[in-house]
Amino acid sequence: IFSTLSSVHWFAKQISADLLWKYGRVVSAYDVDTVFSPIVKEVELVRELASHPNIISWAYHPYDPVYISVAQETLETYRWRFSSNNAFVALDTSRDYYFISTESIRTESMYRYTLDEANQGDKWFFAHKLSTREVSLGADHDDHLGLTKLWVNFSLMHEGEFLGVIGTGLALMPIVHQLYDEQFQGVETMFVDSDLKVQLHRESGTFNQQPERSLSDFFSQSDYQQVLDLMNQQREGKESSALVVSRGEGSFIVSIDYIKDLNWYEVSFIDIGLLLKDQLLYAVYAFASLAIITVFWALYLVVLNVYVRPVESLRARLQSIEVTQHHKNSVKDIESSISQLAKELHVYRNDIDSIIKERTAAISLLTTVDSQTGLYNRLGMEKEILHELARGKRESSQFSLLWVDVQILQIEQIDQAITFVSKAIKTAIREYDSVCRWADNEFLILVRTDNQQALHNLSERIRKESQCQAGDSIDCDIAIGGAVIDPHSTLGEAIAKADGALYLTKKSSSSAITIWSPTGIEQPSS
């Protein structure tokens, strides 16, 4: 009995720690989806800007007025796509810093100042250069500009050569307010950069920006080394485990989540004493005891039904043959009976294999298909795009993405409108094209062509077919953005191009369709 109670106690503690650790992972996933998802989109847009030929050419000719003018036009175009409507470039050759924003629109020159390695306020540039990282984010105040932002710093590279840093400054207070408003009881969270500096710190009831503090300030030396090991596991894509640490008079579960696109870590402290009350702990003990009893009982039934009863049944059948068959062919009869049993076992095995295949196919379908429309969901479409990118690399062929946005004026008509538009899209596209419901009122179509005119014609068919399906009963407006995708693009780059084209459509007052390709943007009239 004592051994069983000890096992239950240990098992209950393991369950409690695992539940709290998973609670921390849920908090981290929620933060990534709600707060940092827009920031990830900003990083992807900066990555696209950093590879633009106009910017690369300017970095090699920093003093040429022609290159400066062309680069300024490019920055002006992209800055409107950033949430804070600003962009900056710091060139390594000249050490000149350029900044363009809504407030500086009437300023003739983008030039703001020249970076000085001896200036403490300019250390960020030289630290980023030495780190060889592609991207870094930091909440900081620029003394030259008089601005406090969450700065996205992206390496401007060409053929392995460092040319400078390009990026944008995100408004910090909306991020802070959102994190503060979405507090979780018993959870203290900090956001740590790759240099192990705490950039943002959300505590219970307060929110502090303390970039000068290091992660090591929050742990003992032994706990800190274990935390570093867990962070390395997360960075390498491995699943980390729960870690219990002591802080003050309490014990905490540490949950770590690596945000790859931002090169940040989200470190959460889950207060065991606050979240696990005595009543809950007793409930966990009771659950653990019941679970152990259930497991042993299930194991007994499995052994009984899978091993004992079949063997007893076989023995009984063989004994029956031995008792009733005494003529000269009794040996052959026994062999025949055994052969018949083997055939029956083979049939049963095939039946089980068929059931497993059917259930596996059904589960796979549920994870990749939208239940309302029967189209792919986001996961299904991402797999399709990855397959098409791989095929494009092999065959040196391009494909296209069309992003369809449905604006419904009457909320009660949303489900009906989505059904009509999904039917219209399936009618308009070809059999070998793919379509998914990307979000509540957005569809993404993979079109296996790189012809802009064909994309425009398909977009027109979708709009007309949607109007026919909806009729006069539903008032909705459809905007479409399309992009021709280079097969050497990443998944994020491909999606960002189509999203950017849709953004241009929404911004335009005279167009409902925008098609983007490396040769230019086609924006025909609606």
C-alpha positions, 0 to 999 in steps of 0.5 A: 500500500505504501509503495502504491501511495508513493507511486500515486504521489510521484505520478500526481506531481508529474501530472501537475508539473506537466499540466502547468508546463502545457499551460505555459505553452498555451500562453506562449502560443496565444502571445505568438498568434495574437501579439507577435503574428503582425510583427512576424509579417513586418519582418517578412516584409522587411526581408522582401525589401532587403532583397530589392534590386534598387536597394542593393544597387544603392548600397554599392553606390551610396553617393550616386544621386540617381541610385539614391532617388530610385531607392527613395522611391522604393522605400516610399512605396514599401513604407506604406505597407509597414504598420507604422509607415516608416522605414530606415536604411543604414549603409555600411560603406558610408555609415549614413543613416536614412529614415523616411516616415509620414512625419518627414514626407515634406523633407527633401532628403532621407539622410538623418545622421552618420553613424559613429562607432564611439557613440553609445547610441549607434552601438546597435549597428556595429553589434548587429554587424558583428553578430552576423544575424539576419534579423534582430529586434530591440525596444530602444530610443533613438536619440538622433530621431527622438523616437522610441520604437520596437526596431526591426533590424535586418541585414542587408546582404548580397552574395555573402557581403554585408552592405548595411542594416534595413528595417522599420520601427514599430509603435511600441505602446500598442504592443505593450498595452496588448500584452498588459491587457492580456495577462494570465493569472499566475504567469509572469512572462519576459521576452528575451533577445538572442543576446539574452537581454530582456526586451519586454517584461510582463509581470502580474499587474505591471508591465516593464520595458527593461532592456538593460536587464539580463536573463541571468538576473532572474535565476540562480547559477545552477538554474540558469545553466538548465534554462540555457540548455532548454533554450538551445533545445528550442532553438534546434527545434527539439521539444524542451521539458518542464523545469522547476525553479525556486524564486523567493519563497515560491516554486515556479515551472519555467516554460520556454518558447523560441519565436524563430521569425523574431529570434526571440525567446518567450520565458514564462514563470508559472506560479505553482503555489498560486495555480495549484490549490490544495483542493486541486492537488487532492483532485489530481491525486484522486485522478492519478489513483483512478488512472493507475487502477484503470491502466492495470484493469485495461492491461488485464483485459488486453492480456485476457482478450489478446493472448489468453482467450485466443490460446484457450480457444485454439487449444479447445478446438485442437482437443476437440479434433483429437477426441473426435477424430481417431481414424487413419487420417486424423493427422491430416485432419489436424493439419487441415484444422490448423491451416483453416485457423491460419486462414482465419487469422490472416483474414482478421489481420487484413480487416484490421489493416483496412480499418486502420488505413480508413481511419488514418485517411479520415484523420488526415482529411480532417486536419487539412480540410475546412469543414464549412466549405470542403476546401483546403484549410491553411495547413492543407494549402501550405502543403500544396504551396511547398510541393509546388515550390519544390516542383518549380525548382526541379522544372524551373517553372513559376506559378501564381497565387490569388488572394480573394477577400470577401467583404460582407456588410450584413453580419448575419449573411457571412456564412451564406456569402462564404458558401456562395463564394467558395462554390464560385471559386470551385466553378471558375478554377481548373481541376489541377489548381488548388484553393483554400479558405485561408481565414474567415472571409479570405480565400487563397488560390494556387494557380499553375500558370505565370501568365498575368493575363490568365490570372486577370481573366480568372479573377474576373470569372471569380467576381462574376461567378460570385455575383451570380451565386449570391444574386441580389440577396447578399451584398458583398464586395470582392477584392483580389490580389495576385502574384507570380511566384518565383520557385526559389521563394520561401513559403513566407515570401510567396504568401507575402507577395500575394498579400501585398497585392491584395493590400494594393487592391484594398488601397486603390479606389478604382481597382478590384484586382491587382496582379504582381509579377517580377516585371511589374504590377498590373492593376486593371480597372474594376 
